[in-house]
Amino acid sequence: MERVAVVGSGGAGKSTFARRLGERTGLPVVHLDRHYWKPGWVETPRDEWRTLQTGLVAADRWIMDGNYGGTLDVRLARADTVVVLALSPLRCVTRVLRRSLGNRGRAIQADECPERLDPTFLRWVWRYPKDSRPRLDAAIVRHDHLAVVELTTPAAIEAFLQRADPPD
């Protein structure tokens, strides 16, 4: 496990998982939200985003968390492992609400992008298993070199992290 893509619904805990996995394994962690969002929640243009990610995945070792379906192929082509955090929609929506309300006005996910309650994002999180997960699964299946790990509960996530090999 040298190049790990961490994907899943908003609120599934991708960033926390990636950070903790990085601490356990010594792999460098790349939070894609920090690269994608410009101040004021301005999106990076599509061609620039693909180029930036191509550069990020060129490294020999990494953990990258984030969905960004339009560039998922860039990450999956270089990854050796994909970890899918597949928690229930109710748990994910609850976590998003807690994060949004608890950190309102503070930049948690990206510099100069203050947390806010976004109904469109909440709807996406709730509908993730039906709308986004099939596209994720189709993308993963096209990369038969990947080790695929699906974690569906906080207990499974914790057990995986405890089994992760620490650096030598």
DOZA-220123 format. One line per 5 residues: their letters; for each residue x, y, z of N, C-alpha, C, CB. Coordinates in steps of 0.2 Angstrom, whole numbers. Glycine has a CB too. Example, Ala and Ser with C-alpha at 12.3 -4.5 7.8 and 13.67 -1.06 7.14 Angstrom:
// DOZA-220123
as	66 -28 39 62 -22 39 66 -16 39 57 -22 45 | 64 -11 35 68 -5 36 64 0 39 70 -3 29
// end
This chain:
// DOZA-220123
merva	4 -6 0 0 0 0 5 6 0 -5 0 6 | 5 9 -6 10 15 -7 6 21 -9 15 13 -12 | 1 20 -13 -3 25 -16 -11 24 -15 -2 26 -24 | -14 27 -11 -21 26 -8 -25 31 -10 -21 24 -1 | -31 30 -14 -36 34 -15 -42 33 -10 -39 34 -22
vvgsg	-44 38 -6 -49 37 -1 -55 41 -4 -47 40 6 | -61 37 -5 -67 40 -8 -73 38 -4 -68 38 -15 | -78 42 -5 -85 40 -2 -89 47 -1 -83 37 5 | -94 46 2 -99 52 2 -96 57 7 -105 50 5 | -98 63 5 -97 69 10 -99 67 17 -100 76 8
gagks	-96 68 22 -97 67 29 -95 59 31 -105 67 30 | -92 56 26 -90 49 28 -84 49 32 -89 45 22 | -80 54 32 -74 55 36 -68 53 32 -75 49 42 | -68 55 26 -62 54 22 -56 57 24 -64 56 15 | -57 64 26 -51 68 28 -48 65 34 -53 75 28
tfarr	-52 64 39 -50 61 45 -47 54 44 -56 61 50 | -50 50 41 -47 43 39 -40 44 36 -52 39 35 | -40 48 31 -33 49 27 -28 51 32 -34 54 21 | -30 56 36 -25 59 41 -22 53 45 -28 65 45 | -27 50 48 -25 44 53 -21 39 49 -31 42 56
lgert	-23 37 43 -20 32 40 -12 34 38 -23 30 33 | -12 41 37 -5 43 35 -1 43 42 -6 51 33 | -4 45 47 0 44 54 2 37 55 -4 47 60 | -2 32 53 0 25 55 5 22 50 -7 21 54 | 4 25 43 9 22 38 15 26 36 5 20 32
glpvv	15 32 38 20 37 36 19 39 29 27 33 37 | 14 37 26 13 40 19 10 47 19 7 36 15 | 13 51 14 11 58 14 3 59 12 15 62 9 | 0 63 15 -8 64 14 -9 70 10 -11 64 21 | -13 70 5 -15 75 1 -23 76 1 -13 74 -7
hldrh	-25 81 4 -32 83 5 -34 87 -2 -34 87 11 | -38 83 -6 -39 86 -13 -43 93 -12 -43 82 -17 | -48 93 -7 -52 99 -6 -47 106 -5 -56 99 0 | -41 105 -2 -37 110 -1 -34 113 -7 -31 108 4 | -33 108 -12 -31 110 -19 -36 113 -24 -27 104 -22
ywkpg	-42 110 -23 -47 111 -28 -51 118 -27 -53 106 -27 | -52 120 -20 -56 126 -19 -51 132 -18 -60 125 -12 | -53 137 -21 -49 143 -21 -53 148 -16 -49 147 -28 | -51 153 -13 -54 157 -8 -61 159 -10 -50 163 -6 | -66 158 -6 -73 160 -7 -77 154 -10 -73 166 -11
wvetp	-74 148 -10 -77 142 -13 -77 143 -20 -84 141 -10 | -72 146 -23 -72 146 -31 -68 139 -33 -68 152 -33 | -72 136 -38 -69 130 -41 -63 131 -45 -74 126 -44 | -58 126 -45 -53 126 -50 -56 124 -57 -47 122 -48 | -54 128 -62 -56 126 -69 -54 119 -70 -53 131 -74
rdewr	-58 115 -74 -58 108 -75 -51 106 -78 -63 106 -80 | -49 110 -83 -42 108 -86 -36 109 -82 -41 112 -93 | -37 114 -78 -31 116 -73 -32 110 -67 -32 123 -70 | -38 108 -65 -38 103 -60 -35 96 -62 -46 102 -58 | -37 94 -68 -34 88 -71 -26 88 -71 -37 87 -78
tlqtg	-24 94 -73 -16 95 -74 -13 95 -67 -15 101 -77 | -16 98 -62 -14 98 -55 -14 91 -52 -18 103 -51 | -20 88 -53 -20 81 -50 -15 76 -54 -27 78 -51 | -14 77 -60 -9 73 -63 -2 74 -60 -8 75 -71 | 0 80 -58 6 81 -55 6 78 -48 7 89 -54
lvaad	0 79 -44 0 76 -37 1 68 -37 -7 78 -34 | -2 65 -42 -2 57 -42 5 55 -45 -8 55 -46 | 9 59 -48 15 57 -50 20 55 -45 19 63 -54 | 19 57 -38 23 55 -33 23 48 -32 21 59 -26 | 28 45 -29 29 38 -28 24 35 -22 36 36 -26
rwimd	23 40 -17 19 37 -11 14 43 -9 24 35 -5 | 8 41 -8 3 46 -6 -4 43 -4 1 51 -11 | -7 46 0 -14 45 2 -18 51 -1 -16 43 10 | -23 51 -5 -27 56 -7 -34 55 -5 -26 57 -15 | -37 60 -2 -44 59 0 -48 64 -4 -46 60 7
gnygg	-54 62 -7 -58 66 -10 -62 63 -16 -55 73 -13 | -67 65 -18 -71 62 -24 -69 64 -30 -79 62 -23 | -72 70 -32 -70 73 -39 -70 68 -44 -63 76 -38 | -77 66 -46 -78 61 -51 -75 62 -57 -85 59 -51 | -75 68 -59 -72 70 -66 -65 69 -67 -73 77 -67
tldvr	-61 68 -61 -54 66 -62 -52 60 -58 -50 72 -59 | -57 56 -56 -56 50 -52 -51 45 -56 -63 46 -51 | -52 45 -63 -48 41 -67 -40 42 -66 -50 41 -74 | -39 49 -65 -32 51 -64 -29 47 -58 -31 59 -63 | -33 48 -52 -31 45 -46 -30 37 -46 -35 47 -40
larad	-36 34 -49 -36 27 -49 -31 24 -54 -43 25 -51 | -29 27 -59 -24 24 -63 -17 23 -60 -23 29 -70 | -16 28 -55 -9 28 -51 -10 24 -45 -7 35 -51 | -16 24 -42 -17 21 -35 -15 13 -35 -24 22 -32 | -13 11 -30 -13 3 -29 -19 1 -25 -6 1 -26
tvvvl	-22 5 -21 -27 4 -16 -32 9 -16 -24 3 -9 | -39 7 -16 -44 12 -15 -48 10 -9 -49 13 -22 | -49 15 -5 -53 14 1 -59 17 0 -49 16 8 | -65 14 0 -71 17 0 -75 17 6 -76 12 -5 | -76 23 9 -80 24 15 -87 24 13 -77 30 19
alspl	-91 19 15 -98 18 13 -102 18 19 -98 11 9 | -102 23 23 -106 24 29 -114 25 27 -104 29 34 | -118 24 31 -125 26 29 -126 33 28 -130 23 35 | -131 35 23 -133 42 22 -135 46 28 -138 42 16 | -138 42 32 -141 46 38 -135 48 43 -145 42 43
rcvtr	-130 43 43 -124 45 47 -120 51 44 -119 39 48 | -119 50 37 -115 55 34 -119 62 34 -115 53 26 | -125 63 33 -129 69 33 -128 72 40 -136 68 32 | -129 68 46 -128 70 52 -121 73 54 -129 64 57 | -116 70 51 -109 72 52 -108 79 48 -104 67 49
vlrrs	-111 79 42 -111 86 38 -114 91 42 -114 85 31 | -120 90 45 -123 95 49 -119 97 55 -130 92 51 | -117 92 58 -113 94 64 -106 98 62 -110 87 68 | -103 96 57 -97 100 55 -99 107 53 -94 96 49 | -104 107 49 -106 114 46 -108 119 52 -112 113 41
lgnrg	-112 116 56 -115 120 62 -110 122 67 -121 117 65 | -106 117 68 -101 117 73 -95 122 71 -98 111 75 | -94 122 65 -88 126 62 -90 132 58 -83 121 58 | -96 134 59 -99 139 54 -94 145 54 -106 141 57 | -92 147 48 -88 153 47 -81 152 48 -90 158 52
raiqa	-79 146 50 -71 144 50 -69 140 44 -70 140 56 | -64 141 41 -61 137 36 -58 131 38 -56 141 32 | -62 125 37 -60 119 39 -57 115 33 -66 115 42 | -61 115 27 -59 111 22 -54 114 17 -65 109 18 | -54 120 16 -49 123 12 -48 131 14 -52 123 5
decpe	-43 133 13 -41 140 15 -46 145 12 -34 142 13 | -48 150 17 -53 155 15 -59 153 12 -49 160 10 | -61 147 14 -68 144 12 -72 142 19 -67 137 8 | -75 147 21 -78 146 28 -84 141 27 -81 152 30 | -84 137 33 -90 132 33 -97 135 33 -89 128 39
rldpt	-101 132 29 -108 134 29 -113 129 28 -108 139 22 | -119 130 29 -124 125 28 -126 125 21 -130 125 33 | -125 120 17 -127 120 10 -132 115 8 -120 119 5 | -138 117 7 -144 112 5 -142 107 -1 -150 115 5 | -139 110 -6 -137 106 -12 -132 101 -10 -135 111 -17
flrwv	-127 102 -6 -123 97 -4 -126 92 1 -117 101 0 | -130 94 5 -134 89 9 -138 84 5 -138 93 14 | -141 87 0 -145 83 -4 -140 78 -8 -149 87 -10 | -135 80 -10 -130 76 -13 -127 70 -9 -124 80 -16 | -126 72 -2 -124 67 2 -129 62 3 -122 70 9
wrypk	-136 64 4 -141 59 5 -142 55 0 -148 63 7 | -141 57 -6 -142 53 -12 -136 50 -15 -145 58 -18 | -130 50 -12 -124 48 -14 -125 40 -16 -119 49 -9 | -128 36 -12 -128 29 -13 -131 27 -20 -131 25 -8 | -137 31 -21 -140 30 -28 -138 34 -34 -148 32 -27
dsrpr	-135 40 -33 -133 44 -38 -126 43 -40 -135 51 -37 | -121 43 -35 -114 44 -36 -111 37 -35 -111 48 -31 | -113 33 -31 -110 26 -30 -109 22 -36 -113 23 -24 | -115 21 -40 -114 17 -46 -108 20 -50 -121 17 -49 | -108 26 -51 -102 29 -55 -95 27 -52 -103 37 -56
ldaai	-95 28 -46 -89 26 -42 -87 19 -44 -89 27 -35 | -92 14 -43 -91 7 -44 -89 6 -51 -97 3 -42 | -92 9 -56 -90 8 -63 -83 10 -64 -95 12 -67 | -81 16 -61 -74 18 -62 -69 13 -59 -73 25 -59 | -70 11 -53 -66 6 -50 -65 0 -54 -68 4 -43
vrhdh	-70 -3 -56 -70 -9 -60 -66 -9 -66 -77 -11 -62 | -65 -3 -69 -60 -2 -75 -53 -2 -73 -62 5 -78 | -51 -3 -67 -44 -3 -64 -43 -9 -60 -43 4 -60 | -42 -15 -64 -42 -21 -61 -35 -22 -57 -42 -27 -66 | -31 -17 -57 -25 -18 -53 -26 -16 -46 -19 -13 -56
lavve	-31 -13 -44 -33 -10 -38 -34 -15 -32 -38 -5 -38 | -32 -14 -26 -35 -18 -21 -40 -13 -18 -29 -19 -15 | -46 -16 -17 -52 -12 -15 -54 -14 -8 -58 -13 -20 | -54 -9 -4 -57 -10 3 -63 -6 4 -51 -8 8 | -68 -9 6 -74 -5 8 -76 -6 15 -80 -8 3
lttpa	-77 0 18 -78 0 25 -85 4 27 -72 5 29 | -89 0 30 -96 2 31 -98 5 37 -100 -3 29 | -94 4 42 -96 6 49 -89 10 52 -98 0 53 | -91 14 57 -85 17 61 -81 11 64 -87 21 67 | -83 6 66 -80 0 69 -75 -3 64 -84 -5 72
aieaf	-77 -4 58 -73 -7 53 -68 -2 51 -78 -8 46 | -69 5 51 -64 10 49 -59 9 55 -67 17 49 | -61 9 61 -56 9 66 -51 2 66 -59 9 73 | -55 -3 65 -51 -10 64 -46 -9 58 -56 -15 63 | -48 -7 53 -43 -6 47 -37 -2 49 -47 -3 41
lqrad	-39 4 52 -33 8 54 -28 5 59 -36 15 57 | -31 1 64 -27 -2 69 -22 -8 65 -31 -6 74 | -25 -11 60 -21 -16 56 -16 -13 51 -26 -20 52 | -16 -6 50 -12 -3 45 -5 -3 48 -14 4 43 | 0 -5 43 7 -6 45 10 1 46 11 -9 40
ppd	13 2 52 17 8 54 23 8 50 18 8 61 | 26 14 49 32 15 45 38 11 48 34 22 44 | 43 9 44 48 5 47 53 9 51 52 1 41
// end
